[in-house]
Amino acid sequence: MDLNADIVNEEISRIAREKWGRDNRVLLVSQLGSRISADVKKFITESGGGLKRYIANQNGAKFRYIDFPSKGGAIAPRDLTSHLSDDDLEASFRSGGAISSSSDLRAPVYRREIWMAFQSAIAEGSRRYIRFDSHGRPEAIDLDREIENPSEAFEVLGKDIVLGAVGIEGKLSVGASIKAWAERNSIELTRIEFKPGHPVKNNKTASAESKRKPYLADALNLLSDEELRRISIPADLVMAMMRRLTLN
């Protein structure tokens, strides 16, 4: 049988899926070399490059190439890992764990306004933007398409939205979309990441500007509107907790 790129890529894709299906881990290119057939090896050699170069150039294949500088590269099924970045896959490989375990990967934590903006549908006829106020805090706004784009605002496209995200895999998918959006718009991740506050020490010489929000307020920022609606805590209890955290 005469080989072509489609047949070769199908064999490589099958091997990558078998590895992922069994171990939930990437397959090193060095390991792939011992698993492909002699005919496939010959085809790749005659194509004018080595195995690594061939794989790295197959952008439209069902597998993806991950550049592990110290390991010579790896591959993984494209459709099963589309929500994971190269860094996520490399971190999981180095930890020796399976990517599907929530203990191996932590979903990135972004500000609540950012999370919500990337998980809710954009109304038909509207555009969604993220802009930053004078204090650097991000906010999402939906405007009619007929309205001129606001200055110093960054559009969130329909392809950036991740609906129905569930569990660690869903959070990773949302996080990957946010990261890609930020990179596309040259936005530093530190501007949209959630940073837990520190308890304020009882130091009367400290200026008001140096005080940070208490932990409770930080935690509330991570809750969705639906979660907030389900919570029923007496207001006086919440205020008492806030006062205690602020004074300690």
Rosetta blueprint (number, residue, H / E / L):
1 M L
2 D L
3 L L
4 N L
5 A H
6 D H
7 I H
8 V H
9 N H
10 E H
11 E H
12 I H
13 S H
14 R H
15 I H
16 A H
17 R H
18 E H
19 K H
20 W H
21 G H
22 R H
23 D H
24 N L
25 R L
26 V L
27 L E
28 L E
29 V H
30 S H
31 Q H
32 L H
33 G L
34 S L
35 R L
36 I L
37 S L
38 A H
39 D H
40 V H
41 K H
42 K H
43 F H
44 I H
45 T H
46 E H
47 S L
48 G L
49 G L
50 G L
51 L H
52 K H
53 R H
54 Y H
55 I H
56 A H
57 N L
58 Q L
59 N L
60 G L
61 A L
62 K L
63 F E
64 R E
65 Y E
66 I E
67 D L
68 F L
69 P L
70 S L
71 K L
72 G L
73 G L
74 A E
75 I E
76 A E
77 P E
78 R L
79 D L
80 L L
81 T L
82 S L
83 H L
84 L L
85 S L
86 D H
87 D H
88 D H
89 L H
90 E H
91 A H
92 S H
93 F H
94 R H
95 S H
96 G L
97 G L
98 A L
99 I L
100 S L
101 S L
102 S L
103 S L
104 D L
105 L L
106 R L
107 A L
108 P L
109 V L
110 Y E
111 R L
112 R H
113 E H
114 I H
115 W H
116 M H
117 A H
118 F L
119 Q L
120 S L
121 A L
122 I L
123 A L
124 E L
125 G L
126 S E
127 R E
128 R E
129 Y E
130 I E
131 R E
132 F E
133 D L
134 S L
135 H L
136 G L
137 R L
138 P E
139 E E
140 A E
141 I E
142 D E
143 L E
144 D E
145 R L
146 E L
147 I L
148 E L
149 N L
150 P L
151 S L
152 E L
153 A E
154 F E
155 E E
156 V E
157 L L
158 G H
159 K H
160 D H
161 I L
162 V L
163 L L
164 G L
165 A L
166 V L
167 G H
168 I H
169 E H
170 G H
171 K H
172 L H
173 S H
174 V H
175 G H
176 A H
177 S H
178 I H
179 K H
180 A H
181 W H
182 A H
183 E H
184 R H
185 N L
186 S L
187 I L
188 E L
189 L H
190 T H
191 R H
192 I L
193 E E
194 F L
195 K L
196 P L
197 G L
198 H L
199 P L
200 V L
201 K L
202 N L
203 N L
204 K L
205 T L
206 A L
207 S L
208 A H
209 E H
210 S H
211 K L
212 R L
213 K L
214 P L
215 Y H
216 L H
217 A H
218 D H
219 A H
220 L H
221 N H
222 L L
223 L L
224 S L
225 D H
226 E H
227 E H
228 L H
229 R H
230 R H
231 I L
232 S L
233 I L
234 P L
235 A H
236 D H
237 L H
238 V H
239 M H
240 A H
241 M H
242 M H
243 R H
244 R H
245 L H
246 T H
247 L H
248 N L
